[in-house]
């Protein structure tokens, strides 16, 4: 699975969880937040694809995906992203 395909899969999972994904420019890391009582994942458009994927994966992991079907390969990559981020912090 390419980086773009994985990114698209993550965006689809966010849509299934009724979470908007917004690409915005600015001085921020990105992540899950509430805007007008709606969950939104903000992604910095200045970041590279790998960073965007990391933000999406961490945010989806934070809200939990136990109630929807996630392809095993996608779930494994989400777990890898979260583990890598936790190890680096």
Secondary structure, 3 states (H helix, E strand, C coil): CCHHHHHHHHHHHHHHCCCEEEEECCCCCCEEEEECCEEEEEEECCCCHHHHHHHHHHHHHHHCCCCCCCCHHHHHHHHHHHHHHHHHC
